[in-house]
Amino acid sequence: MKNLHLWIIGLLLMSLTTTNAQRLIPKQKAIELNTGLVLNNSKSENYFVSAGMTIQSGKGNYSFVGFEYNREIQNYKTVTIPIETYIAEAAYSLNLIADRRKNVLINFSLSAIAGFERINKGEELLFDGAMILSESNFVYGGVGKLSVEVYISDRIVLIPHVKTKALWNTSRELFRPSAGLGIRINL
């Protein structure tokens, strides 16, 4: 817990040193980390974690490339069946609304995604002899994301967001909604 307090104090001090910096400069790069819950059912074990890099285009618009790990759990009798999805993403985000000083921005982004979905670690047979009909596959599709970007400082941005993935070449559901929280550190 003490280390967490030191990290928070360090981030605050780092943000105070950039009082003369500008925001949303074209070609400015940033690192972004996100985590959240998959909303297709009410299990808290269903989550995602992603990391990526953004490059500002100006006026609040930016491009984004990143990787996401998504884990879901399905119950079957007394066991759980893990479903893992590894996804690469390329996106462009458009600024919809922003306040005058660019402290709060609402952005909408569209992404192209591709990856691999692995069901039950690749094992098709369950403990009681039942066969899993859903198969592990390469998947592809798109993502629509609505985010609120709150600038804590010129370098640190908090990003609550909701998004929906549409994944093809899967034997599971087509649409997969999720909600999460991210942090972006401008370089």
N, C-alpha and C positions, 0 to 999 in steps of 0.2 A: 504494500500500500504506500510505503514511503517513496518507493521508486516512481509510482504513478504521480505523486505530488511533485516530485522533482521534474518529471517530464512536462507537466502542465505549467509549472513556473518557467521552465526553459522555453516553452513555446510562447508564453506571454512576453518574456523578455525579448525573444527574437522578433516578435511582432512590433514591439515598441521601438526597435532600432530602425524601422523602415517608415518613419513618419513622413518622409519627403518623397516616397516612391509613388508611382502612378499605377492605376488599375487598368486592366483590359488592354494592355499594350499589344499591338499586333506582333505575332511571332514569339510572344512570351510563353514559356513552357511551364508546366506544373505536373506534379505527381498527385494522383488521386487514389484514395483507398475507400472502399465501400463495404458495408455488411448489412444484412437484413433478413427478413423472414419471407418464405414463399407462402403465398396466401391461398393456395388451392384447397387446403383444409386447415383445421385449427391446431395442428401439432407444432409445438415450439421447436422440435428437433429438425424441422425443415428450414434450412437457411442457405444463404449464399455469401460468398466473400469474393471481392474483385479488386484488382489493382490495374492502374493504367496511367496513361500520360495524355495531357491535353496540350494543344497549341492554339493560342488565341488568334482569331481572325480580325478582331476589332469589334467594337460596339456590343460586346457581350456574346458574340458568336464564337464557336470554337470547334475544332475537330478533336476526336478522342479515339485512341486505340488502347485495348486492354485485354485482360484475361479474367475469366470468372470460373470459380468452382461452386457448384450447386449440389447440395445433398438433401435428399428427401428420404423419408422412412415410410414404408407401407407395412401395416400389420397383417400377419397371416397366422391364425390360431394363436400359438404361444410365442412365435418368433417374429422378428422384424426383418423386412427385406429392404436393404439399402439400395438407393438409386442415386448414382453420381453422374453429374454432367460437367464436362470440361469444355469451355467455350472461349473462342477468340472473337473479338468484337472490333468493328470499325464504325465510327459514328460521326455525325455532324449535328451540332446543337445550335438552335436558333433562339435568340433572346426575344421573348414575347413582350414582357413588361419589365421596366426597371425604374427605380426612383431616381431622382435628379442626380444624387451623388454616387450612384451605383453601389449602394450598400446592400440592397436586396434586389435580386433579379429572379424572374420566373422564366425558365427555359424549357423548350420542347426539343427532344432529339429523336432522330431515327437512326437505327443501327442495322448493319448487316452482320450476321453471326454465323459461325460454323464451329462444329466441335464433335465430341464423342459422348454418347450416353451409355453408361455401364449399369446393368441391372443385376443385383445380387452377386457382385464381383465376378460376373461371367458364368456363374453356375446356374444351369437350368433346372436341376432336380432339387427338390426340397427334402427335408428330413422324413416326411411321411410318404414319399414317392410321387407327390404331386409335381407336375411340370409347369414351369413359368412360360406362358405363351408370349409375353412381351420379350423382344430381343434387344440385345445391345447393338447399337447402330451409330454410324456417323449421322449427325443431324445438322440442319442448316435452317436459316430463317431470318426473321427480323424482330426488332424491338422498338416499341414506342415508349418514351420516358418523359415524365413531367417532373421537373425539379425546381426547388426554391433554393437559390444560392445566397447565403447570408455571409457577408464579409465581416469577419471578426477583426481583421486588420488587412493591410494590403497584401500580406502573404498567406493568411489562413482563411479558408472558406469552409463553412459548414453547409452540407448539402442533404437535406431531407428529400426523398424522392419516392415516386411510385412508378412502376413500369410493368409492361406486359410483353412477354415473349411469345412469338408464334413460331413453333418448331415443326418442321416437316421431316419426313423419313423416320418417324418414331411411331411406335405402336401404342403410345400413351396419348394423353390429351394434347390438343393442338395449342391452346392458349394457356399460359402460365403466369398469372399475376404475382407481383411481389412488392414489398415496401421496404425501404431501408434508410440508412443514414451514412453519409460519407464525409470525408475531410479532404480538402485539396490544399496543397502547399505550393504556392507559386515560387518559382526559382528565379 
